[in-house]
């Protein structure tokens, strides 16, 4: 049995994470500093629930939909399949036809966002690879429990109707956004993406990691 390897697929707030237009930008403010003679270090955080690497619950777009605290914590630790969907401005259904996704798994999409470094660029860009509605519908049909993409939204920047969000979240499929898959090969992993424990949240920043070499996961 090989060693378990942990792959950090989160982006660093304040350094690598862009802010989606209209969202509150991340800021860490030092209120008490040891370097200035204070007896302890103390800081406060200002951020959006959708800051950096984060997870969306159905209540983000579905009236009366489930919030993150409506889920047992085990839902956020699950087998995941990383699929390469590169070379196109949108993830299309054809990218997922041969994915061999198992019902109840997470599907994580490695796109040009990761390969070009866009996923780690603190300057927001509208020219990111997104998820087409047809591909989102196929994710639902294939039984995905969660869909992840390597930028701040599964939808195109100019599509205010949010079709991919609605297709996934109305079907109860969680969405993981803002991940970085530049250092991860396609294949099967164990995903952990635990949200903050709070009441009624439609989204939360997460520290998302993939584990490889986990017993019981079949090779890709």
C-alpha positions as CSV (number, residue, x, y, z in Angstrom):
1,X,0.0,0.0,0.0
2,X,1.4,3.4,-1.0
3,X,1.5,6.5,1.0
4,X,-1.5,8.8,1.0
5,X,-0.7,12.1,-0.7
6,X,-2.6,15.3,0.0
7,X,-3.1,17.8,-2.8
8,X,-4.1,21.3,-1.8
9,X,-6.5,22.6,-4.5
10,X,-7.4,25.8,-2.7
11,X,-6.3,29.3,-3.7
12,X,-4.7,31.6,-1.2
13,X,-6.9,34.5,0.0
14,X,-5.3,37.8,-0.3
15,X,-2.6,36.6,-2.7
16,X,-4.1,34.3,-5.4
17,X,-7.9,34.7,-5.1
18,X,-9.7,37.2,-7.3
19,X,-12.9,38.8,-6.1
20,X,-16.0,38.3,-8.2
21,X,-17.4,41.7,-9.4
22,X,-19.8,43.0,-6.7
23,X,-18.5,40.8,-4.0
24,X,-16.9,42.1,-0.8
25,X,-13.1,41.8,-1.3
26,X,-11.1,39.8,1.2
27,X,-9.2,41.8,3.8
28,X,-7.3,40.8,6.9
29,X,-6.9,43.6,9.3
30,X,-4.4,43.4,12.1
31,X,-5.9,44.9,15.2
32,X,-3.1,44.0,17.7
33,X,0.5,43.2,16.6
34,X,3.2,41.5,18.5
35,X,5.8,43.4,16.4
36,X,4.3,46.7,17.7
37,X,4.6,45.6,21.4
38,X,1.1,44.2,21.9
39,X,0.8,41.2,24.2
40,X,-0.8,39.1,21.5
41,X,-1.5,39.1,17.7
42,X,-5.2,39.7,16.8
43,X,-6.8,40.2,13.4
44,X,-10.2,40.5,11.8
45,X,-11.4,39.2,8.5
46,X,-13.7,40.8,5.9
47,X,-14.8,38.6,3.0
48,X,-17.7,37.3,0.9
49,X,-19.2,33.9,1.6
50,X,-18.1,33.2,-2.0
51,X,-14.5,34.3,-1.5
52,X,-11.7,32.3,-3.1
53,X,-12.3,28.5,-3.0
54,X,-15.8,28.1,-1.8
55,X,-18.9,25.9,-2.0
56,X,-22.4,26.8,-3.0
57,X,-25.6,25.3,-1.6
58,X,-29.0,25.2,-3.3
59,X,-30.2,28.2,-1.3
60,X,-27.8,30.3,-3.4
61,X,-30.3,30.4,-6.2
62,X,-33.2,28.2,-5.1
63,X,-35.9,29.9,-2.9
64,X,-36.4,27.6,0.1
65,X,-33.4,25.5,-1.0
66,X,-31.1,23.7,1.4
67,X,-28.4,25.8,3.2
68,X,-25.0,24.4,4.0
69,X,-26.0,23.6,7.6
70,X,-28.8,21.4,6.3
71,X,-26.2,18.8,5.3
72,X,-24.4,16.4,7.5
73,X,-20.7,17.1,7.6
74,X,-19.9,13.8,5.8
75,X,-21.4,15.1,2.6
76,X,-18.3,17.3,2.2
77,X,-15.9,14.4,2.2
78,X,-16.5,12.1,-0.9
79,X,-14.8,10.3,-3.8
80,X,-13.9,12.6,-6.6
81,X,-13.1,12.2,-10.3
82,X,-10.9,14.9,-11.9
83,X,-11.5,15.2,-15.6
84,X,-9.4,17.2,-18.1
85,X,-11.7,19.6,-20.1
86,X,-9.1,21.8,-21.8
87,X,-8.7,23.7,-25.0
88,X,-12.3,25.2,-25.1
89,X,-13.9,28.3,-23.8
90,X,-16.6,26.2,-22.1
91,X,-16.8,22.7,-20.7
92,X,-19.1,20.9,-23.2
93,X,-21.1,17.7,-22.8
94,X,-18.6,16.0,-25.1
95,X,-15.8,16.6,-22.6
96,X,-17.8,14.4,-20.1
97,X,-19.2,11.6,-22.3
98,X,-16.4,9.2,-21.4
99,X,-15.8,10.4,-17.8
100,X,-16.9,7.1,-16.2
101,X,-18.4,9.1,-13.2
102,X,-19.9,7.0,-10.5
103,X,-23.2,8.1,-9.0
104,X,-22.5,10.0,-5.8
105,X,-19.0,11.1,-6.7
106,X,-17.7,14.7,-7.1
107,X,-16.8,15.7,-10.6
108,X,-13.9,18.2,-10.7
109,X,-13.2,20.0,-14.0
110,X,-9.6,20.8,-14.9
111,X,-9.7,23.5,-17.6
112,X,-7.5,26.1,-19.2
113,X,-8.2,28.2,-16.0
114,X,-5.7,25.9,-14.2
115,X,-3.3,25.4,-17.0
116,X,-2.8,29.1,-17.8
117,X,-2.6,30.2,-14.2
118,X,-5.9,32.1,-14.4
119,X,-7.3,30.1,-11.4
120,X,-4.5,31.7,-9.2
121,X,-4.5,35.2,-10.6
122,X,-5.7,37.8,-8.1
123,X,-6.9,40.0,-11.0
124,X,-10.4,39.0,-12.1
125,X,-10.9,38.1,-15.7
126,X,-14.2,37.7,-17.6
127,X,-12.4,35.3,-20.0
128,X,-12.6,32.2,-17.9
129,X,-13.7,28.7,-18.9
130,X,-17.2,27.9,-17.6
131,X,-19.6,25.1,-17.6
132,X,-22.2,24.9,-20.4
133,X,-25.8,24.2,-19.5
134,X,-25.7,21.0,-21.6
135,X,-22.7,19.8,-19.6
136,X,-24.3,20.8,-16.3
137,X,-27.4,18.7,-17.3
138,X,-25.2,15.8,-18.1
139,X,-23.5,16.0,-14.7
140,X,-27.0,15.7,-13.1
141,X,-27.9,12.8,-15.4
142,X,-24.6,11.0,-14.5
143,X,-25.4,11.3,-10.7
144,X,-22.8,13.8,-9.6
145,X,-23.1,14.8,-6.0
146,X,-20.9,17.8,-6.5
147,X,-19.4,19.6,-9.4
148,X,-16.2,21.7,-9.1
149,X,-14.6,24.1,-11.5
150,X,-11.3,26.0,-11.4
151,X,-12.6,29.6,-11.4
152,X,-15.1,31.7,-9.4
153,X,-18.2,30.6,-11.3
154,X,-19.6,27.7,-13.2
155,X,-21.4,30.2,-15.4
156,X,-20.1,32.6,-18.0
157,X,-19.4,36.1,-16.7
158,X,-22.0,37.7,-19.0
159,X,-24.8,35.2,-18.3
160,X,-26.9,36.7,-15.4
161,X,-29.4,33.9,-15.8
162,X,-26.9,31.5,-14.1
163,X,-28.1,28.4,-16.0
164,X,-25.4,26.0,-14.8
165,X,-25.9,27.1,-11.2
166,X,-29.7,26.6,-11.5
167,X,-29.4,23.2,-13.3
168,X,-27.0,21.8,-10.7
169,X,-28.4,23.4,-7.5
170,X,-32.1,22.8,-8.4
171,X,-31.1,19.1,-8.7
172,X,-29.4,19.2,-5.3
173,X,-25.8,19.0,-6.8
174,X,-23.4,21.1,-4.7
175,X,-21.0,23.4,-6.5
176,X,-17.3,23.9,-5.6
177,X,-15.8,27.0,-7.3
178,X,-12.4,28.6,-7.2
179,X,-10.3,25.5,-7.0
180,X,-6.9,25.2,-8.6
181,X,-6.1,21.9,-10.4
182,X,-2.8,22.9,-12.0
183,X,-0.9,20.4,-9.9
184,X,-3.4,17.5,-10.2
185,X,-3.6,14.8,-12.8
186,X,-6.9,13.4,-14.1
187,X,-8.1,10.5,-12.0
188,X,-9.8,9.4,-8.9
189,X,-9.2,10.9,-5.4
190,X,-10.9,11.5,-2.1
191,X,-12.1,15.1,-1.8
192,X,-12.5,17.1,1.4
193,X,-14.1,20.5,1.2
194,X,-15.5,21.4,4.6
195,X,-17.5,24.7,4.9
196,X,-17.4,26.9,7.9
197,X,-20.0,25.8,10.5
198,X,-22.6,28.6,10.5
199,X,-26.4,28.9,10.2
200,X,-28.3,29.5,7.0
201,X,-25.4,30.1,4.7
202,X,-25.8,29.8,1.0
203,X,-22.1,29.5,0.5
204,X,-18.8,29.3,2.5
205,X,-15.1,29.5,1.9
206,X,-13.5,26.0,2.2
207,X,-10.0,24.5,2.4
208,X,-10.3,22.0,-0.4
209,X,-7.9,19.1,-0.6
210,X,-7.6,15.9,-2.7
211,X,-6.2,12.7,-1.3
212,X,-4.6,10.1,-3.6
213,X,-3.4,6.7,-2.5
214,X,-6.5,6.2,-0.4
215,X,-7.4,2.5,0.0
216,X,-10.6,1.6,-1.7
217,X,-10.3,4.1,-4.5
218,X,-10.0,2.4,-7.9
219,X,-7.2,3.6,-10.3
220,X,-8.3,6.0,-13.0
